[in-house]
Amino acid sequence: MTKVLVSCALAAIAFAAAPQALKAADDPCPLRNATLHGIYISLHPTGYIVGVGPATANGTITFDGKGNSSNTFSVSINGVIQRGVTVVGPYVVNPDCTGTLSQSDGSNYDFVVLPDGSRFSWIETDSGTVFSGESVRFKND
C-alpha cells in the first residue's frame, strides 16, 4: 500500500511540474534583455527608402543587457554618405527571443535573437522603409 501511495505522490508531483518544464522549453530567451549584451557589428544591412532610393549602413550597436542601446554607423542613402551617426534607444527582448528596438532618430525595429545572444536578424518597421539585416556579437561587455 505504501508503495502505491509513494508512486501516486511521485506521479502527482511529475504532472504538477510538467507545465513548468514545458513553459521553460517554450521560452528560449529567459534572460530577456540580458540576452543582448556587448558590441555587435552589422552584416549586410540593405534596403530602400520609398521615394528616396537605396540605403545601406555599416557600424556597431552596443547593448547594455538592461534595455539600453547605442548605435554608431555610417550610412549611404541614395548615394549621399553620412559618417559617425549615433542614435540611442530602448530595446526589449521577449522570452520567445523576439524583440523591439526604438531609436532616438524615430526609427523602429523588430528583431529575432538567437538564445545565446550571439546574433540577431532585424527589420525596420517604419512606413516607407524596406530595410533589414543581421548583426553578430563582436565583443562581450
C-alpha positions in Angstrom: 0.0 0.0 0.0 2.8 2.4 0.9 4.5 1.7 -2.4 1.3 2.6 -4.3 0.9 5.9 -2.3 4.5 6.8 -3.0 4.0 6.1 -6.7 0.9 8.2 -6.8 2.6 11.1 -5.0 5.5 11.0 -7.4 3.1 10.9 -10.4 1.2 13.9 -9.0 4.5 15.8 -8.5 5.6 15.0 -12.0 2.3 16.1 -13.5 2.3 19.3 -11.4 5.9 20.1 -12.6 5.3 19.3 -16.3 3.7 22.6 -17.2 6.7 24.5 -15.8 9.2 22.3 -17.7 7.1 22.8 -20.9 7.0 26.6 -20.3 10.8 26.7 -19.8 11.2 24.9 -23.2 8.8 27.4 -24.8 10.9 30.4 -23.5 14.3 30.1 -25.2 15.4 33.6 -24.0 14.6 33.6 -20.3 17.2 36.2 -19.7 15.1 38.7 -21.7 17.0 42.0 -22.2 20.2 40.4 -20.8 20.3 38.1 -23.8 21.7 41.1 -25.8 24.9 42.4 -24.3 28.1 43.7 -25.8 29.1 45.2 -29.1 27.5 43.9 -32.3 28.6 44.6 -35.9 26.1 44.9 -38.8 26.2 42.2 -41.6 24.8 43.5 -44.9 22.2 45.9 -43.8 20.5 47.0 -47.0 17.2 48.4 -48.1 15.3 51.1 -49.8 13.5 54.2 -48.7 10.4 54.8 -50.8 10.6 57.9 -52.9 14.3 58.4 -52.0 16.3 55.4 -53.1 18.5 52.6 -51.9 20.1 52.6 -48.4 22.9 50.7 -46.7 24.8 51.2 -43.5 27.8 49.9 -41.6 28.6 50.3 -37.9 28.2 48.9 -34.4 25.4 48.7 -31.9 26.1 48.3 -28.2 23.5 46.7 -25.8 23.9 47.0 -22.1 21.8 43.9 -21.2 19.4 46.2 -19.3 17.3 47.6 -22.2 19.5 50.4 -23.5 21.4 50.6 -26.8 23.7 53.0 -28.6 24.2 52.6 -32.4 27.1 54.4 -34.3 27.3 53.9 -38.0 28.0 55.3 -41.5 25.0 55.3 -43.9 24.5 55.8 -47.6 21.1 56.9 -48.7 20.7 57.1 -52.5 24.4 57.8 -52.7 24.6 60.5 -50.0 27.0 59.4 -47.3 26.8 60.3 -43.6 29.5 59.2 -41.2 29.6 59.0 -37.5 25.8 59.0 -37.0 24.9 58.0 -33.4 21.4 57.1 -32.1 20.3 55.6 -28.8 17.2 54.0 -27.6 15.5 51.3 -25.6 15.1 47.7 -26.6 13.0 44.7 -25.3 13.8 41.0 -25.7 10.8 38.8 -25.1 11.0 35.3 -23.6 10.4 33.8 -27.1 13.5 35.7 -28.4 11.6 38.2 -30.4 12.1 41.9 -29.6 11.7 45.5 -30.5 14.1 48.5 -30.7 13.2 52.2 -30.9 15.9 54.7 -31.7 16.3 58.4 -31.0 16.0 59.3 -34.7 12.5 57.9 -34.7 13.3 54.6 -36.4 11.8 51.4 -35.0 12.8 47.7 -35.5 11.6 44.2 -34.8 14.2 41.5 -34.3 14.8 37.9 -33.5 17.8 37.0 -31.4 19.5 33.6 -31.0 19.0 32.2 -27.5 22.7 32.7 -26.7 22.6 36.3 -27.8 25.4 35.8 -30.4 23.4 37.3 -33.3 20.1 38.6 -34.4 18.2 39.5 -37.6 16.2 42.7 -37.8 13.8 44.6 -40.0 12.8 48.3 -39.8 9.1 48.6 -39.2 8.6 52.3 -40.2 6.2 53.0 -43.1 8.1 53.9 -46.3 11.2 51.9 -45.5 12.4 48.5 -46.6 15.5 48.0 -44.5 16.8 44.8 -42.9 19.9 43.0 -41.9 21.7 40.8 -39.4 24.1 41.7 -36.6 26.7 39.5 -34.8 28.3 39.9 -31.4 31.8 41.3 -31.9 32.7 41.8 -28.2 31.1 40.9 -24.9 30.7 43.8 -22.4 
